[in-house]
Amino acid sequence: MITERLFYKDAYLKEFEARVQDIYERDGRLFAVLDRTAFYPEGGGQPGDRGKMIGSGGDIAEVLYTAENGDIIEHELSRKSHIPSPGDKVTGVIDWEDRFDHMQQHSGEHIVSGMICKRFGCDNVGFHMGADMVELDFNAKISAEELAEIENAANRYIAEDHKCISSWPSKEELEKIEYRSKKELDGDVRIASFPGADTCACCGTHVSGSAQVGMVKFLSSESFKGGTRIEVKFGKRAFDHLSMAYEQNKAIGVLLSAKEDRTFEYVKKHMDELSAEKYRAGGLEEELIESISERYQDAGDVLLIIKAESADYVRKLATKISEKSKGCTAVFSGEAETYKYVIAGPENEIPGLNRELTQSLNGRGGGRGGFAQGAVNADRGQIEAFWQGTGR
């Protein structure tokens, strides 16, 4: 049983007629095999197609995914839809928006990888097409400035609308062709070429001309296994990303009363001012904590219940008071029946006190040595009653 691959004859074929050859289960999943299909199976870094099969009576079977298994192509079907039977005639309908996105990403990868490999004399050692992002790995160091040059060159090439040429050369013809390949190949080899940019052994589906890739936008790069990993988007993905970035920048400009080409300048100014204010506030906080703790000089055990404050403030306050009071200090911060707490003091007393506190006040917390923190579900009266009950 061999599945005829219609996507190699016409990558733009959205609907086709076929006959169901087999229906079977494996590992709890349901599969259909057709005598011919335009659904592209997962391979070469490109995800498998989705879509539907429509029976002669109008019944619909949802195709969740497509994968290759030897000479046949398996179409995974949803159990929630109508399941056809062997021998049934069906109309396959490709999820075209999904497929065309894959074609844009795959074709864009060819153009970019071809240019990078040619310029740096390197190999594309990794290609992953995710639902949102494409990752490319190269065994060469590539700077941000060099990537910007590649991006400009790739976008010029895309706009020039070079045709994509696919062929199945004979063994003799293949020996005369210079092409990229990510692995050793046996049997018939399919060559996909964007003249002037890339010629590569590839089993995927591609756009008919580079203009249909739309555009390319590199988003990030990092060192990876001695080379470079690049995150990139092509076509509608790139357009949608840039549109999102534009809207975000526009909103920031409105918020800061800044022109769209000066938002970075204004954000930096505000962040510098905020850093200065934080530094000033930190100094005032330290003075306040020192002032409060002075009241408890040699006071022994201390209970302090305050309004909701930051965890960092409560921790500093409890620690400082404990140093001054020479006893156990418990600071509860919150309101109503929800309080966060910090207790500080002698190392031999805090663990036992913390256990009593969490058991009596329906709390959770932990710590070690002379420090513990957590939260309780109790009101102010219950907290005060507990503290008095400890004899402190």
C-alpha positions as CSV (number, residue, x, y, z in Angstrom):
1,M,0.0,0.0,0.0
2,I,1.5,3.3,-1.1
3,T,0.0,6.8,-0.7
4,E,0.2,9.1,-3.7
5,R,1.6,12.4,-2.6
6,L,-0.4,15.1,-4.3
7,F,1.4,18.0,-2.4
8,Y,4.5,17.4,-4.5
9,K,2.5,17.9,-7.7
10,D,0.8,21.0,-6.4
11,A,1.7,22.6,-3.1
12,Y,-1.3,24.9,-3.5
13,L,-3.9,22.1,-3.8
14,K,-6.4,22.8,-1.0
15,E,-9.1,20.2,-1.8
16,F,-8.8,16.7,-3.4
17,E,-10.8,13.5,-3.9
18,A,-9.6,10.2,-2.5
19,R,-10.7,6.8,-1.3
20,V,-10.2,5.5,2.2
21,Q,-7.9,2.4,2.2
22,D,-7.7,1.7,5.9
23,I,-8.9,2.7,9.3
24,Y,-7.1,1.5,12.4
25,E,-6.1,2.3,16.0
26,R,-2.6,2.5,17.6
27,D,-1.7,3.6,21.1
28,G,-5.2,4.9,21.7
29,R,-5.2,7.1,18.5
30,L,-7.3,6.6,15.4
31,F,-5.8,6.8,11.9
32,A,-7.0,6.8,8.3
33,V,-5.0,5.9,5.2
34,L,-6.0,7.3,1.8
35,D,-5.0,6.2,-1.6
36,R,-3.9,9.8,-2.4
37,T,-3.5,12.9,-0.2
38,A,-2.6,16.5,-0.3
39,F,-2.1,16.6,3.5
40,Y,1.6,17.1,4.1
41,P,3.1,14.7,6.7
42,E,5.4,16.0,9.4
43,G,9.0,16.0,8.1
44,G,12.0,18.1,7.4
45,G,11.2,20.4,10.4
46,Q,7.8,21.2,9.0
47,P,4.7,20.1,11.0
48,G,2.0,17.9,9.5
49,D,-1.2,19.3,8.1
50,R,-4.6,19.5,9.7
51,G,-8.0,19.8,8.1
52,K,-11.0,17.6,7.4
53,M,-12.4,14.8,5.3
54,I,-15.9,15.1,4.0
55,G,-17.8,12.0,3.1
56,S,-20.2,11.7,0.2
57,G,-23.2,12.3,2.6
58,G,-21.6,15.4,4.0
59,D,-20.3,13.8,7.2
60,I,-17.1,15.4,8.4
61,A,-14.0,13.7,10.0
62,E,-11.6,16.2,11.6
63,V,-7.9,15.6,10.7
64,L,-5.8,16.4,13.7
65,Y,-2.4,15.7,12.3
66,T,-0.6,14.0,9.4
67,A,2.6,11.8,9.6
68,E,4.5,9.5,7.4
69,N,4.8,5.8,8.2
70,G,7.0,4.1,5.5
71,D,5.2,4.3,2.1
72,I,1.9,5.4,3.6
73,I,0.7,8.7,5.1
74,E,-1.4,8.4,8.3
75,H,-4.1,11.0,9.0
76,E,-5.0,11.1,12.7
77,L,-8.7,11.6,13.1
78,S,-10.7,13.0,16.0
79,R,-12.9,10.5,17.7
80,K,-15.5,13.2,18.2
81,S,-16.2,13.5,14.5
82,H,-17.7,11.0,12.0
83,I,-15.3,8.2,11.1
84,P,-15.3,7.0,7.5
85,S,-15.0,3.3,6.6
86,P,-12.5,1.6,4.2
87,G,-13.7,2.0,0.7
88,D,-15.5,5.3,1.3
89,K,-14.9,8.2,-1.1
90,V,-14.0,11.4,0.7
91,T,-13.0,15.0,-0.1
92,G,-9.9,16.1,1.8
93,V,-9.8,19.8,2.7
94,I,-6.5,21.3,4.0
95,D,-6.5,23.9,6.8
96,W,-5.0,26.3,4.3
97,E,-4.2,29.2,6.7
98,D,-2.1,26.7,8.8
99,R,-0.4,25.2,5.7
100,F,0.4,28.5,4.1
101,D,2.0,29.7,7.3
102,H,4.2,26.5,7.3
103,M,5.1,27.2,3.6
104,Q,6.1,30.8,4.4
105,Q,8.2,29.7,7.4
106,H,9.8,26.8,5.5
107,S,10.6,28.8,2.4
108,G,11.9,31.7,4.5
109,E,14.2,29.4,6.3
110,H,15.7,28.2,2.9
111,I,16.5,31.8,1.9
112,V,18.0,32.8,5.2
113,S,19.9,29.6,5.8
114,G,21.3,29.6,2.3
115,M,22.5,33.1,2.7
116,I,24.1,32.5,6.1
117,C,25.7,29.2,5.1
118,K,27.2,30.8,2.0
119,R,28.5,33.9,3.8
120,F,30.0,32.1,6.8
121,G,30.9,28.8,5.2
122,C,28.9,27.0,7.9
123,D,26.0,24.5,8.2
124,N,22.5,24.7,9.4
125,V,22.6,22.1,12.2
126,G,19.1,22.7,13.6
127,F,15.7,23.8,12.4
128,H,12.6,23.8,14.5
129,M,9.3,25.3,13.4
130,G,7.1,26.0,16.5
131,A,3.6,27.3,16.6
132,D,4.9,30.8,17.1
133,M,8.6,30.9,16.4
134,V,11.2,29.4,14.1
135,E,14.6,28.4,15.6
136,L,17.7,28.0,13.4
137,D,21.0,26.7,14.6
138,F,24.3,27.3,12.8
139,N,27.8,26.1,13.7
140,A,29.3,29.6,13.3
141,K,29.5,32.7,15.4
142,I,27.3,35.4,13.9
143,S,27.2,38.9,15.3
144,A,24.1,41.1,15.6
145,E,25.4,43.5,13.0
146,E,26.0,40.6,10.6
147,L,22.5,39.3,11.2
148,A,21.1,42.7,10.4
149,E,22.9,42.6,7.0
150,I,21.5,39.2,6.3
151,E,18.0,40.3,7.2
152,N,18.2,43.3,4.8
153,A,19.6,41.1,2.0
154,A,16.9,38.4,2.6
155,N,14.1,41.0,2.5
156,R,15.5,42.4,-0.8
157,Y,15.6,38.9,-2.2
158,I,12.0,38.2,-1.1
159,A,10.7,41.4,-2.7
160,E,12.4,40.6,-6.0
161,D,10.1,37.5,-6.2
162,H,12.5,34.8,-7.3
163,K,10.8,31.5,-8.3
164,C,11.1,28.4,-6.2
165,I,12.2,25.4,-8.3
166,S,11.7,21.8,-7.1
167,S,13.0,18.8,-9.0
168,W,13.9,15.1,-8.6
169,P,17.3,14.9,-10.4
170,S,18.7,11.5,-11.4
171,K,21.7,10.2,-9.6
172,E,24.0,11.4,-12.3
173,E,22.4,14.9,-12.4
174,L,22.6,15.1,-8.6
175,E,26.3,14.6,-8.6
176,K,26.7,17.8,-10.6
177,I,24.6,19.9,-8.3
178,E,25.9,21.8,-5.3
179,Y,23.3,21.6,-2.6
180,R,22.9,21.8,1.2
181,S,21.7,18.7,3.1
182,K,21.2,18.3,6.9
183,K,21.8,14.5,6.8
184,E,23.0,11.6,4.6
185,L,20.5,10.8,1.9
186,D,19.5,7.5,0.3
187,G,17.3,6.9,-2.7
188,D,15.6,9.6,-4.7
189,V,16.5,13.1,-3.6
190,R,14.2,16.1,-4.0
191,I,16.0,19.4,-4.6
192,A,14.4,22.8,-3.7
193,S,16.1,25.9,-5.0
194,F,15.6,29.6,-4.6
195,P,18.1,30.7,-7.3
196,G,20.8,33.0,-5.9
197,A,19.9,32.3,-2.3
198,D,19.7,28.5,-1.6
199,T,19.7,25.1,-3.1
200,C,18.9,22.3,-0.7
201,A,17.7,18.8,-0.4
202,C,14.2,19.1,1.0
203,C,11.0,17.2,1.3
204,G,8.8,20.1,2.4
205,T,6.2,22.3,0.7
206,H,7.3,25.8,-0.5
207,V,5.8,29.0,-1.9
208,S,5.9,29.4,-5.6
209,G,7.9,32.6,-5.5
210,S,9.9,34.4,-2.8
211,A,7.5,37.3,-2.7
212,Q,4.9,35.0,-1.0
213,V,7.3,34.7,2.0
214,G,6.3,38.3,2.6
215,M,9.1,39.4,5.0
216,V,11.7,38.2,7.5
217,K,12.4,39.5,10.9
218,F,15.1,38.2,13.2
219,L,14.0,38.5,16.8
220,S,17.0,37.3,18.8
221,S,20.3,35.4,18.7
222,E,22.4,33.7,21.3
223,S,25.5,31.5,21.5
224,F,24.6,27.8,21.3
225,K,26.9,24.8,21.3
226,G,29.8,26.9,20.0
227,G,27.6,28.4,17.2
228,T,24.6,30.6,17.0
229,R,20.9,30.0,17.6
230,I,18.5,32.5,15.9
231,E,14.8,33.1,16.6
232,V,13.1,34.4,13.5
233,K,9.6,34.9,12.0
234,F,8.5,35.1,8.4
235,G,5.4,36.2,6.5
236,K,2.3,36.8,8.5
237,R,4.0,35.8,11.7
238,A,6.6,38.6,11.2
239,F,3.9,41.1,10.3
240,D,1.7,40.2,13.3
241,H,4.8,40.5,15.6
242,L,5.8,43.9,14.2
243,S,2.1,45.1,14.4
244,M,2.0,44.1,18.1
245,A,5.3,45.8,18.8
246,Y,4.0,49.0,17.0
247,E,0.8,49.0,19.1
248,Q,2.8,48.5,22.3
249,N,5.2,51.3,21.4
250,K,2.3,53.6,20.5
251,A,0.6,52.9,23.8
252,I,3.9,53.7,25.7
253,G,4.2,56.9,23.7
254,V,0.7,58.0,24.7
255,L,1.4,57.1,28.4
256,L,4.6,59.1,28.5
257,S,3.5,61.9,26.1
258,A,6.4,60.9,23.8
259,K,6.6,60.7,20.0
260,E,6.8,57.1,18.8
261,D,10.5,57.5,17.7
262,R,11.5,58.7,21.2
263,T,9.8,56.2,23.5
264,F,13.1,54.6,24.5
265,E,14.6,58.0,25.5
266,Y,11.5,58.8,27.6
267,V,11.4,55.3,29.2
268,K,15.1,55.5,30.2
269,K,14.5,59.0,31.7
270,H,11.6,57.7,33.8
271,M,13.5,54.6,34.9
272,D,16.5,56.8,35.9
273,E,14.2,59.0,37.9
274,L,12.5,55.9,39.5
275,S,15.9,54.5,40.5
276,A,16.7,57.7,42.2
277,E,13.4,57.7,44.0
278,K,13.9,54.1,45.1
279,Y,17.3,54.9,46.5
280,R,15.9,57.9,48.4
281,A,12.9,55.9,49.7
282,G,15.3,53.1,50.7
283,G,17.3,55.5,52.8
284,L,14.1,56.9,54.4
285,E,12.9,53.3,55.1
286,E,16.2,52.5,56.9
287,E,15.8,55.6,59.0
288,L,12.2,54.7,59.9
289,I,13.1,51.1,60.8
290,E,16.0,52.5,63.0
291,S,13.6,54.9,64.7
292,I,11.0,52.3,65.4
293,S,13.5,49.7,66.7
294,E,15.0,52.3,69.1
295,R,11.6,52.3,71.0
296,Y,12.2,48.6,71.9
297,Q,15.7,48.9,73.3
298,D,16.2,46.0,75.9
299,A,12.4,45.4,75.8
300,G,12.7,41.6,75.6
301,D,10.0,39.8,73.6
302,V,8.0,42.1,71.2
303,L,4.8,41.7,69.3
304,L,4.1,44.3,66.6
305,I,1.0,44.3,64.3
306,I,1.1,46.7,61.4
307,K,-0.7,47.5,58.2
308,A,0.2,45.5,55.1
309,E,3.7,46.2,54.0
310,S,6.3,44.6,51.7
311,A,7.8,41.4,52.8
312,D,11.3,43.0,52.7
313,Y,10.2,45.8,55.0
314,V,8.7,43.4,57.5
315,R,11.8,41.2,57.5
316,K,14.1,44.1,58.1
317,L,11.9,45.6,60.8
318,A,11.6,42.3,62.8
319,T,15.3,41.6,62.5
320,K,16.2,45.1,63.7
321,I,13.8,45.2,66.6
322,S,15.1,41.8,67.7
323,E,18.6,43.1,67.8
324,K,17.6,46.0,70.0
325,S,15.1,44.2,72.3
326,K,17.4,41.2,73.0
327,G,14.4,38.9,72.8
328,C,11.9,37.3,70.3
329,T,10.2,39.7,68.0
330,A,7.1,38.9,65.9
331,V,5.9,41.4,63.3
332,F,2.5,40.7,61.7
333,S,1.6,42.6,58.6
334,G,-1.9,42.7,57.0
335,E,-5.5,43.3,57.8
336,A,-8.8,41.6,58.7
337,E,-8.0,37.9,59.0
338,T,-5.0,37.6,56.7
339,Y,-1.6,38.4,58.0
340,K,2.0,37.7,56.9
341,Y,4.5,37.4,59.7
342,V,8.2,37.4,60.5
343,I,9.7,36.2,63.8
344,A,13.3,36.8,64.8
345,G,15.3,36.1,67.9
346,P,17.5,33.5,69.6
347,E,18.1,30.4,67.5
348,N,17.0,28.0,70.2
349,E,13.6,29.6,70.6
350,I,12.4,30.5,67.1
351,P,11.7,26.9,65.7
352,G,9.4,26.0,68.6
353,L,7.7,29.4,68.6
354,N,7.0,29.1,64.9
355,R,5.5,25.6,65.3
356,E,3.2,26.9,68.1
357,L,2.2,29.9,66.0
358,T,1.3,28.0,62.8
359,Q,-0.7,25.4,64.8
360,S,-2.6,27.9,66.9
361,L,-3.3,30.5,64.2
362,N,-4.0,28.2,61.2
363,G,-0.8,29.2,59.5
364,R,1.9,28.0,57.3
365,G,5.6,29.0,57.5
366,G,9.1,27.9,58.0
367,G,12.6,29.1,58.6
368,R,15.8,28.1,60.3
369,G,18.1,29.4,63.0
370,G,16.9,32.6,64.4
371,F,14.4,33.5,61.7
372,A,11.0,32.3,60.4
373,Q,8.3,33.7,58.2
374,G,4.9,32.7,56.9
375,A,1.2,33.6,56.9
376,V,-1.8,33.0,59.2
377,N,-5.5,33.1,58.9
378,A,-6.4,34.9,62.1
379,D,-7.6,38.3,63.2
380,R,-5.7,40.8,65.4
381,G,-7.4,39.6,68.6
382,Q,-6.4,36.0,68.0
383,I,-2.8,37.0,67.3
384,E,-2.7,39.0,70.5
385,A,-4.3,36.2,72.5
386,F,-1.7,33.7,71.2
387,W,1.2,35.9,72.1
388,Q,-0.1,36.4,75.6
389,G,-0.7,32.7,75.9
390,T,3.0,32.0,75.3
391,G,3.8,34.0,78.4
392,R,5.8,36.6,76.6
